[in-house]
Amino acid sequence: MEISEILKTQNLDIFIIGLVAVAIGIFGFIVFFNNPKSLTNRSFLFASITVILWGALNLIVFRLTDPTLIIWTLRAAVFFAVWHAFSVFQLFYVFPKPAVVLPSWYRFLLIPFVGLVSLLTLTPLVFQGVENIVAGQVATVTNGPAVPVFGITVILLHLSALLIIFKKLFASRGSTRSAYTYIATGTLVTYTLILIFNFVFPAILNNPTFAPFAGVFTFPFIFLTAYAITKHHLLDIKILATQFIVGLLALTSLLEIFFADDFSQIVFRLSIFVLILVTGVLLIRSVMKEVEQREQIQELAKNLQLANEKLKELDKLKSEFLSIASHDLRAPLTVIRNYVSLVLDGSYGKMPKAAEEGLHQVFERATDMAKSVDTYLNVSRIEQGRMKYDFINVDLAPILKKAVKDFTPNAEKKGVHMTFTLNPELENKKARLDVAKINEVFNNLLDNSIKYTPKGTISVVAEKVGSVARITLKDTGIGMSKETIAKLFQLFSAGENSLKINIASTGVGLYITKAHVLAHKGKIWAESDGEGKGSRFILELPLLN
């Protein structure tokens, strides 16, 4: 009989078998491409391929009429039946590990024995011939002396596979137990269907109608095992949609084969079918990679969010610790300064000159430390949003004049000439200020200019620019690089050159200064033409009139 005639008879049977074969092939390659290096995934692909070949040959046996073709197709079917039984055994033996060191008995005894038995099935030692072909159905197969070897081998492999999977199921816990449950369920369903329709019906009820569908009955095992191996991936709607489209295209091309008119059309359409199947599997693999990458990104984003929340919590704890530590340090410092002040004032009697000089040093250092403690307390308050401001409407010019006047002696003592220019438009101009905080801003800027100007001049210019007061402090000091300016107002970011001049610099003062300016709805920034070329600090504060 011509191949085209074979394919056109009982098309429904062929269609069902073909559809299941396409689905099994897709699942096999999906699992394989999910992790090609995994022995479990490779074993599953091996099992899928043997199922397809065994099921297809088993169907073809029931469609042939030529005795020679029948016997060789039957031998090929049992050949793959042996390897299918072995593939199931190996899958259950290695599952779920990606790599397994197979023992010596497995490599040097079991595999050669299975190979020998499979080769026996291709000889008359298993099936010698067929007789009584009635209406295209084989009525009698003449068995050879090695049939028991074939039967016992296949049965033992399947029973051993069942024993392994149930032993692992009962010994497993948690999510692993769930995976074993899926595989055990699929295996039991498949074996039950094969037992009923391929043994009970033909042998007991004398009804071989369902015998060609042996390959179809393996689908529950393939599907649930694939689900267990790539559990979360198969639930993604994008992958499911891609699988559906690929399956639909493959099914359409498969139908075209059934209605081919000649052998050349069959070959051509079969090639198209294979091409669609291969391309579809590669497409599904690509989608799976995309989904996996997306899941990894989501996991990384989740971890990043958790890390960010942890950092915020640590930052909060740091600020609270800084507040508590600074508060606890300020109390004893205040007591030290008070008692030293009393001693210096003579409240405890006259002191020797040398001792008085030493106490002056103690008082000054304690004062410096108290200022540092207040500074760190301010940092803590700013970071926790607890800094309080008492704003009033006040003339800006007198505050600025007083600040410059107070620091002029310090500049002259160092040999630095300080000048002050006040634009007449700023006279009697009011601004909404916290006087204490804005004094702290002016004092910090002036103090820094004096510290970092070894020689030369410092000029302070106050002018009205639109609706704001702009105060510019320009010095001929050490200057700054662009890198230093970029991080100048960040916490604990003292410039490299500034540490050479002032080793006690902590990089906190300008951070607090900017926070105060922003609280006044103002702006502050720094400029410099480079290291050694002086600096300019520009401060802008909004005016009320």
C-alpha positions as semicolon CSV with decimal commas, in nm:
position;residue;x (nm);y (nm);z (nm)
1;M;0,000;0,000;0,000
2;E;0,123;0,354;-0,085
3;I;0,218;0,580;0,205
4;S;-0,039;0,838;0,095
5;E;-0,312;0,573;0,116
6;I;-0,192;0,468;0,459
7;L;-0,212;0,825;0,584
8;K;-0,560;0,877;0,442
9;T;-0,711;0,575;0,622
10;Q;-0,837;0,619;0,976
11;N;-0,730;0,987;0,971
12;L;-0,886;1,055;1,310
13;D;-0,655;0,805;1,479
14;I;-0,351;0,953;1,310
15;F;-0,464;1,305;1,392
16;I;-0,497;1,226;1,764
17;I;-0,163;1,047;1,779
18;G;0,003;1,330;1,584
19;L;-0,144;1,597;1,808
20;V;-0,022;1,419;2,122
21;A;0,321;1,364;1,962
22;V;0,349;1,738;1,889
23;A;0,254;1,823;2,249
24;I;0,499;1,568;2,394
25;G;0,776;1,694;2,167
26;I;0,713;2,055;2,269
27;F;0,717;1,965;2,639
28;G;1,032;1,759;2,593
29;F;1,226;2,043;2,432
30;I;1,086;2,305;2,672
31;V;1,219;2,108;2,967
32;F;1,550;2,046;2,788
33;F;1,607;2,411;2,696
34;N;1,513;2,518;3,047
35;N;1,850;2,375;3,154
36;P;2,033;2,180;2,880
37;K;2,316;2,085;3,117
38;S;2,085;1,911;3,364
39;L;2,089;1,531;3,347
40;T;1,728;1,528;3,465
41;N;1,621;1,757;3,179
42;R;1,818;1,556;2,922
43;S;1,665;1,232;3,053
44;F;1,317;1,381;3,017
45;L;1,385;1,477;2,654
46;F;1,513;1,123;2,591
47;A;1,192;0,981;2,743
48;S;0,977;1,216;2,533
49;I;1,149;1,115;2,206
50;T;1,120;0,741;2,280
51;V;0,750;0,787;2,362
52;I;0,688;0,963;2,030
53;L;0,872;0,700;1,826
54;W;0,716;0,408;2,012
55;G;0,366;0,556;1,984
56;A;0,402;0,637;1,613
57;L;0,536;0,293;1,522
58;N;0,271;0,126;1,736
59;L;0,005;0,310;1,535
60;I;0,162;0,232;1,197
61;V;0,167;-0,141;1,277
62;F;-0,213;-0,136;1,279
63;R;-0,229;0,042;0,942
64;L;0,000;-0,184;0,736
65;T;-0,097;-0,492;0,535
66;D;0,236;-0,609;0,397
67;P;0,377;-0,882;0,629
68;T;0,739;-0,771;0,581
69;L;0,661;-0,409;0,664
70;I;0,452;-0,518;0,958
71;I;0,718;-0,736;1,118
72;W;0,993;-0,476;1,083
73;T;0,768;-0,196;1,209
74;L;0,665;-0,415;1,501
75;R;1,030;-0,490;1,581
76;A;1,112;-0,119;1,564
77;A;0,820;-0,045;1,798
78;V;0,937;-0,291;2,064
79;F;1,294;-0,170;2,012
80;F;1,186;0,178;2,122
81;A;0,960;0,026;2,387
82;V;1,275;-0,112;2,555
83;W;1,449;0,225;2,543
84;H;1,135;0,401;2,660
85;A;1,121;0,176;2,966
86;F;1,488;0,248;3,031
87;S;1,439;0,624;2,979
88;V;1,161;0,628;3,242
89;F;1,384;0,432;3,481
90;Q;1,674;0,673;3,428
91;L;1,452;0,981;3,465
92;F;1,320;0,860;3,798
93;Y;1,668;0,751;3,907
94;V;1,828;1,095;3,852
95;F;1,531;1,325;3,926
96;P;1,551;1,605;4,039
97;K;1,930;1,644;4,042
98;P;2,100;1,831;3,756
99;A;2,409;1,608;3,783
100;V;2,446;1,250;3,905
101;V;2,750;1,024;3,916
102;L;2,611;0,695;3,785
103;P;2,746;0,386;3,966
104;S;2,954;0,121;3,793
105;W;2,671;-0,137;3,779
106;Y;2,457;0,122;3,600
107;R;2,716;0,212;3,337
108;F;2,879;-0,129;3,280
109;L;2,592;-0,372;3,343
110;L;2,250;-0,211;3,306
111;I;2,308;0,007;2,998
112;P;2,488;-0,271;2,798
113;F;2,216;-0,519;2,899
114;V;1,936;-0,285;2,784
115;G;2,123;-0,224;2,459
116;L;2,160;-0,599;2,401
117;V;1,789;-0,663;2,466
118;S;1,690;-0,379;2,231
119;L;1,905;-0,530;1,957
120;L;1,744;-0,871;2,018
121;T;1,405;-0,718;1,941
122;L;1,524;-0,647;1,586
123;T;1,592;-1,016;1,528
124;P;1,364;-1,320;1,481
125;L;1,460;-1,421;1,837
126;V;1,177;-1,197;1,961
127;F;0,927;-1,177;1,675
128;Q;0,965;-1,427;1,392
129;G;0,674;-1,321;1,171
130;V;0,306;-1,232;1,142
131;E;0,009;-1,438;1,025
132;N;-0,362;-1,402;0,959
133;I;-0,381;-1,039;0,848
134;V;-0,756;-0,971;0,840
135;A;-0,897;-0,636;0,716
136;G;-0,562;-0,469;0,766
137;Q;-0,530;-0,594;1,124
138;V;-0,264;-0,834;1,248
139;A;-0,434;-1,135;1,402
140;T;-0,131;-1,347;1,497
141;V;0,237;-1,273;1,572
142;T;0,482;-1,563;1,583
143;N;0,699;-1,517;1,890
144;G;1,064;-1,615;1,912
145;P;1,247;-1,773;2,209
146;A;1,371;-1,435;2,344
147;V;1,024;-1,280;2,393
148;P;1,033;-1,353;2,770
149;V;1,367;-1,168;2,793
150;F;1,210;-0,865;2,625
151;G;0,894;-0,879;2,838
152;I;1,074;-0,930;3,170
153;T;1,325;-0,651;3,094
154;V;1,053;-0,397;3,014
155;I;0,838;-0,498;3,313
156;L;1,133;-0,486;3,556
157;L;1,245;-0,145;3,430
158;H;0,895;-0,001;3,474
159;L;0,845;-0,162;3,816
160;S;1,190;-0,042;3,931
161;A;1,105;0,308;3,809
162;L;0,780;0,300;4,009
163;L;0,963;0,175;4,317
164;I;1,223;0,453;4,290
165;I;0,973;0,737;4,244
166;F;0,749;0,623;4,532
167;K;1,048;0,568;4,758
168;K;1,161;0,925;4,685
169;L;0,804;1,049;4,734
170;F;0,770;0,901;5,081
171;A;1,117;1,025;5,183
172;S;1,065;1,380;5,053
173;R;0,939;1,690;5,233
174;G;0,809;2,036;5,138
175;S;0,816;2,155;4,777
176;T;1,018;1,851;4,666
177;R;0,738;1,623;4,785
178;S;0,496;1,819;4,568
179;A;0,714;1,757;4,260
180;Y;0,733;1,384;4,331
181;T;0,354;1,376;4,379
182;Y;0,298;1,521;4,032
183;I;0,529;1,264;3,871
184;A;0,384;0,970;4,066
185;T;0,029;1,077;3,977
186;G;0,108;1,112;3,606
187;T;0,287;0,777;3,605
188;L;0,000;0,593;3,774
189;V;-0,256;0,745;3,537
190;T;-0,047;0,647;3,232
191;Y;0,018;0,292;3,351
192;T;-0,348;0,248;3,443
193;L;-0,463;0,358;3,097
194;I;-0,211;0,133;2,922
195;L;-0,309;-0,161;3,144
196;I;-0,681;-0,115;3,072
197;F;-0,676;-0,032;2,703
198;N;-0,368;-0,226;2,589
199;F;-0,414;-0,538;2,801
200;V;-0,763;-0,575;2,948
201;F;-0,952;-0,469;2,635
202;P;-0,759;-0,676;2,375
203;A;-0,669;-0,978;2,593
204;I;-0,980;-1,020;2,809
205;L;-1,257;-0,835;2,625
206;N;-1,121;-0,923;2,279
207;N;-1,144;-0,555;2,174
208;P;-0,817;-0,418;2,024
209;T;-0,975;-0,086;1,918
210;F;-0,767;0,124;2,158
211;A;-0,438;-0,062;2,115
212;P;-0,296;0,191;1,864
213;F;-0,338;0,470;2,120
214;A;-0,060;0,354;2,355
215;G;0,138;0,670;2,282
216;V;-0,160;0,887;2,373
217;F;-0,189;0,724;2,716
218;T;0,164;0,843;2,804
219;F;0,060;1,209;2,786
220;P;-0,043;1,240;3,157
221;F;0,303;1,114;3,257
222;I;0,481;1,354;3,018
223;F;0,271;1,657;3,109
224;L;0,284;1,621;3,489
225;T;0,655;1,533;3,484
226;A;0,729;1,840;3,269
227;Y;0,523;2,048;3,510
228;A;0,720;1,911;3,807
229;I;1,056;1,986;3,645
230;T;0,974;2,341;3,525
231;K;0,696;2,411;3,766
232;H;0,662;2,793;3,779
233;H;0,759;2,852;3,415
234;L;0,463;2,662;3,270
235;L;0,222;2,883;3,462
236;D;0,333;3,201;3,285
237;I;0,059;3,322;3,049
238;K;0,312;3,439;2,791
239;I;0,465;3,091;2,765
240;L;0,123;2,927;2,755
241;A;0,013;3,159;2,475
242;T;0,329;3,085;2,277
243;Q;0,282;2,711;2,325
244;F;-0,078;2,738;2,207
245;I;0,019;2,927;1,891
246;V;0,305;2,689;1,812
247;G;0,079;2,388;1,872
248;L;-0,192;2,537;1,648
249;L;0,055;2,597;1,364
250;A;0,203;2,249;1,401
251;L;-0,145;2,095;1,406
252;T;-0,245;2,283;1,090
253;S;0,066;2,164;0,907
254;L;0,001;1,810;1,033
255;L;-0,351;1,815;0,885
256;E;-0,204;1,917;0,551
257;I;0,000;1,594;0,547
258;F;-0,314;1,381;0,583
259;F;-0,470;1,528;0,271
260;A;-0,163;1,512;0,046
261;D;-0,222;1,370;-0,304
262;D;0,115;1,212;-0,367
263;F;0,442;1,118;-0,204
264;S;0,621;1,443;-0,304
265;Q;0,351;1,648;-0,131
266;I;0,383;1,432;0,176
267;V;0,761;1,490;0,189
268;F;0,720;1,865;0,134
269;R;0,444;1,908;0,394
270;L;0,626;1,685;0,638
271;S;0,932;1,911;0,599
272;I;0,713;2,216;0,668
273;F;0,572;2,043;0,975
274;V;0,920;1,964;1,109
275;L;1,036;2,320;1,033
276;I;0,739;2,469;1,219
277;L;0,799;2,235;1,512
278;V;1,169;2,318;1,539
279;T;1,109;2,692;1,497
280;G;0,826;2,677;1,750
281;V;1,043;2,503;2,008
282;L;1,315;2,765;1,961
283;L;1,052;3,040;1,995
284;I;0,919;2,888;2,317
285;R;1,276;2,862;2,444
286;S;1,330;3,232;2,370
287;V;1,008;3,328;2,549
288;M;1,105;3,114;2,848
289;K;1,441;3,290;2,869
290;E;1,267;3,627;2,855
291;V;1,025;3,525;3,129
292;E;1,309;3,386;3,339
293;Q;1,507;3,710;3,300
294;R;1,198;3,908;3,393
295;E;1,151;3,694;3,703
296;Q;1,517;3,744;3,794
297;I;1,480;4,121;3,751
298;Q;1,168;4,118;3,968
299;E;1,352;3,915;4,231
300;L;1,648;4,156;4,218
301;A;1,411;4,453;4,245
302;K;1,243;4,290;4,543
303;N;1,579;4,224;4,709
304;L;1,689;4,580;4,632
305;Q;1,371;4,715;4,789
306;L;1,428;4,505;5,100
307;A;1,789;4,620;5,116
308;N;1,677;4,981;5,072
309;E;1,426;4,947;5,355
310;K;1,696;4,790;5,570
311;L;1,931;5,078;5,491
312;K;1,660;5,328;5,581
313;E;1,608;5,148;5,909
314;L;1,984;5,147;5,975
315;D;2,003;5,515;5,882
316;K;1,722;5,588;6,125
317;L;1,897;5,392;6,399
318;K;2,220;5,576;6,320
319;S;2,048;5,912;6,353
320;E;1,883;5,807;6,679
321;F;2,215;5,682;6,813
322;L;2,383;6,007;6,710
323;S;2,112;6,208;6,883
324;I;2,131;6,005;7,204
325;A;2,512;5,998;7,210
326;S;2,539;6,371;7,143
327;H;2,281;6,450;7,409
328;D;2,459;6,233;7,664
329;L;2,792;6,400;7,582
330;R;2,659;6,753;7,610
331;A;2,547;6,721;7,973
332;P;2,890;6,635;8,125
333;L;3,062;6,891;7,900
334;T;2,829;7,160;8,030
335;V;2,916;7,064;8,389
336;I;3,291;7,067;8,310
337;R;3,271;7,413;8,150
338;N;3,067;7,551;8,439
339;Y;3,309;7,430;8,707
340;V;3,617;7,539;8,509
341;S;3,456;7,882;8,463
342;L;3,398;7,911;8,837
343;V;3,759;7,815;8,908
344;L;3,888;8,073;8,657
345;D;3,665;8,342;8,810
346;G;3,827;8,282;9,151
347;S;3,520;8,132;9,315
348;Y;3,744;7,866;9,471
349;G;4,034;8,097;9,555
350;K;4,342;8,234;9,384
351;M;4,524;7,997;9,147
352;P;4,885;7,991;9,028
353;K;4,939;8,152;8,686
354;A;5,052;7,825;8,523
355;A;4,747;7,636;8,653
356;E;4,518;7,917;8,531
357;E;4,668;7,894;8,182
358;G;4,611;7,516;8,179
359;L;4,249;7,559;8,285
360;H;4,198;7,813;8,005
361;Q;4,310;7,542;7,760
362;V;4,069;7,295;7,921
363;F;3,784;7,545;7,898
364;E;3,852;7,622;7,531
365;R;3,875;7,253;7,434
366;A;3,557;7,175;7,628
367;T;3,388;7,465;7,448
368;D;3,504;7,331;7,110
369;M;3,376;6,987;7,199
370;A;3,042;7,129;7,309
371;K;3,011;7,304;6,973
372;S;3,088;6,976;6,795
373;V;2,823;6,798;7,002
374;D;2,568;7,068;6,911
375;T;2,665;7,028;6,548
376;Y;2,603;6,653;6,553
377;L;2,275;6,706;6,735
378;N;2,172;6,940;6,455
379;V;2,265;6,677;6,196
380;S;2,050;6,424;6,380
381;R;1,757;6,667;6,397
382;I;1,786;6,752;6,027
383;E;1,796;6,387;5,919
384;Q;1,499;6,300;6,139
385;G;1,305;6,609;6,031
386;R;1,296;6,742;6,388
387;M;1,486;7,068;6,335
388;K;1,272;7,356;6,462
389;Y;1,279;7,707;6,318
390;D;1,139;8,022;6,475
391;F;1,076;8,256;6,185
392;I;1,017;8,630;6,232
393;N;1,014;8,926;5,995
394;V;1,341;9,111;6,053
395;D;1,585;9,349;5,877
396;L;1,855;9,145;5,706
397;A;2,128;9,413;5,680
398;P;2,199;9,457;6,056
399;I;2,238;9,079;6,101
400;L;2,486;9,061;5,815
401;K;2,679;9,370;5,934
402;K;2,715;9,226;6,284
403;A;2,840;8,890;6,153
404;V;3,110;9,055;5,938
405;K;3,209;9,289;6,223
406;D;3,242;8,996;6,468
407;F;3,475;8,802;6,234
408;T;3,688;9,092;6,114
409;P;3,927;9,070;6,415
410;N;3,986;8,701;6,347
411;A;4,074;8,777;5,985
412;E;4,308;9,065;6,080
413;K;4,474;8,849;6,343
414;K;4,559;8,601;6,064
415;G;4,678;8,879;5,831
416;V;4,380;8,851;5,594
417;H;4,212;9,173;5,481
418;M;3,830;9,156;5,497
419;T;3,602;9,404;5,318
420;F;3,224;9,443;5,328
421;T;3,005;9,608;5,066
422;L;2,632;9,656;5,126
423;N;2,408;9,759;4,837
424;P;2,191;10,056;4,952
425;E;1,883;9,877;4,811
426;L;1,915;9,621;5,092
427;E;1,881;9,883;5,367
428;N;1,556;9,836;5,562
429;K;1,468;9,526;5,358
430;K;1,301;9,259;5,565
431;A;1,320;8,886;5,531
432;R;1,147;8,604;5,716
433;L;1,430;8,450;5,915
434;D;1,519;8,235;6,211
435;V;1,780;8,478;6,340
436;A;1,981;8,221;6,534
437;K;1,993;7,977;6,240
438;I;2,079;8,244;5,980
439;N;2,354;8,374;6,211
440;E;2,487;8,018;6,220
441;V;2,491;8,019;5,838
442;F;2,679;8,352;5,814
443;N;2,921;8,256;6,091
444;N;3,002;7,920;5,930
445;L;3,068;8,076;5,587
446;L;3,284;8,354;5,729
447;D;3,474;8,117;5,957
448;N;3,547;7,881;5,664
449;S;3,670;8,166;5,444
450;I;3,912;8,277;5,713
451;K;4,034;7,923;5,785
452;Y;4,102;7,839;5,419
453;T;4,259;8,170;5,319
454;P;4,620;8,162;5,440
455;K;4,680;8,512;5,302
456;G;4,518;8,773;5,081
457;T;4,166;8,914;5,103
458;I;3,807;8,819;5,176
459;S;3,534;9,034;5,029
460;V;3,168;9,016;5,132
461;V;2,918;9,173;4,893
462;A;2,546;9,196;4,971
463;E;2,311;9,312;4,694
464;K;1,949;9,296;4,589
465;V;1,882;9,083;4,282
466;G;1,516;9,087;4,192
467;S;1,322;8,969;4,495
468;V;1,615;8,808;4,673
469;A;1,917;8,920;4,869
470;R;2,239;8,779;4,728
471;I;2,543;8,755;4,959
472;T;2,873;8,663;4,793
473;L;3,183;8,567;4,991
474;K;3,491;8,576;4,772
475;D;3,836;8,481;4,901
476;T;4,186;8,427;4,766
477;G;4,228;8,100;4,955
478;I;4,314;7,743;4,855
479;G;4,031;7,710;4,602
480;M;3,851;7,389;4,504
481;S;3,842;7,134;4,223
482;K;3,520;7,052;4,038
483;E;3,510;6,715;4,217
484;T;3,526;6,886;4,557
485;I;3,252;7,135;4,464
486;A;3,024;6,853;4,347
487;K;3,012;6,695;4,694
488;L;3,087;7,002;4,906
489;F;2,748;7,026;5,079
490;Q;2,714;6,651;5,142
491;L;2,743;6,510;5,491
492;F;3,098;6,414;5,599
493;S;3,251;6,525;5,268
494;A;3,541;6,749;5,367
495;G;3,761;6,838;5,070
496;E;4,108;6,687;5,040
497;N;4,282;7,027;5,042
498;S;4,069;7,149;5,332
499;L;4,200;6,865;5,550
500;K;4,556;6,984;5,485
501;I;4,465;7,326;5,629
502;N;4,214;7,220;5,894
503;I;4,271;6,861;6,013
504;A;3,970;6,891;6,249
505;S;3,729;6,940;5,957
506;T;3,445;6,685;5,959
507;G;3,248;6,797;5,653
508;V;2,940;6,864;5,865
509;G;2,923;7,245;5,879
510;L;2,829;7,309;5,516
511;Y;2,573;7,027;5,527
512;I;2,394;7,203;5,815
513;T;2,439;7,540;5,643
514;K;2,262;7,422;5,329
515;A;1,981;7,262;5,535
516;H;1,921;7,597;5,710
517;V;1,925;7,788;5,382
518;L;1,677;7,549;5,222
519;A;1,452;7,581;5,527
520;H;1,450;7,958;5,456
521;K;1,349;7,880;5,093
522;G;1,686;8,012;4,979
523;K;1,975;7,885;4,767
524;I;2,345;7,836;4,830
525;W;2,625;7,718;4,602
526;A;3,001;7,739;4,561
527;E;3,227;7,834;4,273
528;S;3,602;7,822;4,213
529;D;3,839;7,867;3,922
530;G;4,044;7,574;4,050
531;E;4,275;7,473;4,329
532;G;4,489;7,762;4,456
533;K;4,264;8,019;4,283
534;G;4,026;8,109;4,565
535;S;3,659;8,034;4,619
536;R;3,319;8,203;4,600
537;F;3,020;8,112;4,813
538;I;2,690;8,260;4,697
539;L;2,386;8,270;4,923
540;E;2,039;8,391;4,819
541;L;1,753;8,461;5,062
542;P;1,401;8,575;4,964
543;L;1,296;8,926;5,069
544;L;0,954;9,034;5,190
545;N;0,953;9,379;5,029
